[in-house]
Amino acid sequence: MNETKEVKDIMAEREDKEAKSPARRRELIKTIIIIFLAVMLVLTFFSNTIMNKSLPEISTEAVASGKLTERIRDTGVVESNQSYEVKTEGGRVVEKIHVKQGQEVKKDDVLFTVNAVGSEALETAESDYDKAKLEYETALLKEPLDYSESNQEIKAARDEINALIAKRDAARNNAGDIAAEKERYKANKAEYSRVSALQTKLEAAVKAINSDMYDEADPELIGELPSLYGTYAAADEEYKEAFELYKIAVESGENIEVTKADADAKQTVRDTAKNAYNDAKSNKRGELISRLGEVSGEASRLSGEIDAYTDSVSEGAGTDSYESLAASVVEKQNALEKMIIELNKTKKSDSIKEQQTALSIESLKKDVDKKKEKYEKLKKESKATEIKSKYDGVVSAINIKVDEKTVDEQPIAKIDLVDEGYTVKIYVDNDKLKKLKKGASAEIMNNYKGDVEATLSEIKSDPQAGAKKKALIFSVTGNVESGDSLDLSIPLGSGTYDTIVPRSAVIPDNNDNYVLVVRSKNTPLGNRYYAERVTVNEEAKDEISCAVSGDLSRGDYIITASSKPIRPGDQVRMKDK
């Protein structure tokens, strides 16, 4: 064993020496370089294949030209042209349903069996009938109209007027004397007013003369006294001023003679003006006092006559005059006419109210009869009842189940009248209508039995479609039912187009459409393929193809499918590459 170990040690030492030799190291480096270059060569040759395996694989189809038949594709729901709804009155419980949806029925076929009307509905109907009856009978209880009190008041007013007329006619005989007395009284009163006014003016003038204050005196009565008094007052002021100057001269001892002569002269002027004023004043006072005496006497006489007439009128105040009696007659007659008008208005108003009450009672009577009829009908229908079809047709809807309760006037089934036909409605853009005409036939794509036909019967506006669309109404014949969904394809005509692409390749984007076109680039390692976006406008389309306009040419390849989602600018791998 020891020998074997020694041999192994000798061999290891020998190999270590060989590895450390320069020749051996060069050989090792050469081998590594050869292996690296071989690997790089392999990667270079297979890099294109490796990269292609990671790219999305696409299917393409070349842009073509030729004829295309444009079509409108849409789905519509079959509706009956005419149908009727099966309804019940009152809350009834469905005991049995004898038909199924889509089943054809004849007139008088039994549709449902419903049990007795619910006791709650019957009790409600009976209560409504009793309330209506009580309200009607209460309305009949009213007091009769009575105008006896108003008629009595009118009779009493007429009697009073007749009595006043008799008094008025009796007073007419004395009306002449009384009128003359009254006219004399009016004249005396007017003259007394004039004389009293003159007396007041004369007294004011005398008072003004006595006080030398003429502002409130009548100028016609005092004459030139204010002017004379003014002259005297001015001369007096001038004299007083001159006398003051004279006193100053005496005190100072200068100009005594001059100032005294001026003062004396002005005193003379003042005294002359004073004497003239006093003489005129005395004469005018005597004149006015004499005239005042005469006026006062006349005023006293007139006052006496006025007082005498007033006393006579006061003594005869209890006796009505002709004028007052005539006025009272007119007043009473007006009051009587007003009473008659008010009574007639009341009668007219009461007549209208009577008519309104009669109409109300008639309405209440109708309501009683209606509720009685309903109550009697529900009472009569207290046993199980069969609901039958009123027409021939097909059951298009059943809206209730067994043991469910019906609701008054709510339909529990719908029956289409087959003889009236069916229709389908779809909506299309207005720009398509130019290529459509009434009578055009539509191909039904899901018509698997081949017995259904649809013909365009009407084109009309529909608020549900909006302003840019119209509704197309198709008449449908064949084996269909209400609620069936039909896929319609309507041909709009054929045309020749330069660029036709698969319909599935046109991608909508907001308000635009685009296609992805394959573009190639040359590289040292071969051709590379990229997806490029090209905006297009749809010109026409059918179920498979679409004619477009845009930056496309015949021979361009359009991407129709991809193994991965792609975007414009992405590198792709052709399926056949």
Beta strands, then each sheet from edge to edge (+ up, - down):
strand 1: 57-62
strand 2: 64-80
strand 3: 83-86
strand 4: 94-97
strand 5: 104-105
strand 6: 110-114
strand 7: 385-388
strand 8: 393-398
strand 9: 413-416
strand 10: 422-429
strand 11: 441-444
strand 12: 453-460
strand 13: 469-477
strand 14: 485-502
strand 15: 507-509
strand 16: 512-523
strand 17: 526-541
strand 18: 545-550
strand 19: 557-562
strand 20: 571-574
sheet 1: 15+ 16- 17+ 20- 1- 19+
sheet 2: 15+ 16- 17+ 18- 14+ 2- 10+ 13- 12+ 11-
sheet 3: 3+ 9- 8+ 5-
sheet 4: 4+ 6- 7+
end
